[in-house]
Amino acid sequence: MVDGVVELRVGGEEHELSAGDVARFDGSREVSPRAVEAAIALVVLAERADG
């Protein structure tokens, strides 16, 4: 997270992220972000190293 606050639901888990936080998860899981306030997030998608 660059700025602001986001609620991030990954699978059945919910996390609150704020500036400086990082979330890492398997891309096969269902993801649902929701901005709690104005927010800027950096999203990086990468292939798994183990294939």
BAKOL-421276 format. One line per field, with one value per residue (C-alpha): residue in three letters; chain; x, y, z. Coordinates in Angstrom, 3 decimals, m for minus. Layout:
type = [ala; ...];
mol = [A; ...];
x = [X; ...];
y = [Y; ...];
z = [Z; ...];
END
This chain:
type = [met; val; asp; gly; val; val; glu; leu; arg; val; gly; gly; glu; glu; his; glu; leu; ser; ala; gly; asp; val; ala; arg; phe; asp; gly; ser; arg; glu; val; ser; pro; arg; ala; val; glu; ala; ala; ile; ala; leu; val; val; leu; ala; glu; arg; ala; asp; gly];
mol = [A; A; A; A; A; A; A; A; A; A; A; A; A; A; A; A; A; A; A; A; A; A; A; A; A; A; A; A; A; A; A; A; A; A; A; A; A; A; A; A; A; A; A; A; A; A; A; A; A; A; A];
x = [0.000; 1.264; m1.417; m4.818; m6.586; m7.979; m9.861; m8.628; m10.528; m8.484; m10.450; m12.281; m9.740; m10.094; m7.140; m6.891; m3.933; m2.542; 0.447; 3.617; 1.782; 2.336; m0.025; 1.264; m1.034; m1.540; m3.266; m5.603; m7.523; m10.518; m9.529; m11.811; m10.334; m12.418; m11.093; m12.037; m10.813; m9.089; m6.174; m3.281; m2.095; 0.679; m0.267; 2.416; 1.473; 4.238; 4.445; 5.330; 8.953; 7.981; 5.841];
y = [0.000; 3.423; 5.514; 5.132; 2.058; m0.993; m4.022; m7.052; m10.331; m13.295; m16.519; m16.468; m14.208; m10.428; m8.099; m4.337; m2.820; 0.672; 2.610; 0.482; m2.863; m5.705; m8.584; m11.737; m14.584; m17.358; m16.002; m18.987; m17.652; m15.328; m11.722; m8.810; m5.400; m2.505; 0.998; 2.158; 5.647; 7.207; 4.857; 4.185; 0.588; m0.912; m4.309; m6.669; m9.952; m12.510; m16.143; m18.541; m19.610; m23.260; m23.211];
z = [0.000; m0.935; 0.799; 2.441; 3.816; 1.980; 3.293; 1.388; 1.436; 0.207; 0.235; 3.572; 5.317; 5.678; 6.193; 6.624; 4.788; 5.209; 3.858; 4.005; 4.212; 1.727; 0.948; m0.738; m1.730; m4.260; m7.353; m7.546; m4.507; m4.852; m4.055; m3.199; m2.278; m0.910; m0.262; 3.244; 2.322; m0.690; m1.372; m3.717; m4.069; m6.175; m7.605; m8.927; m10.623; m11.021; m12.066; m9.275; m9.299; m8.819; m11.929];
END
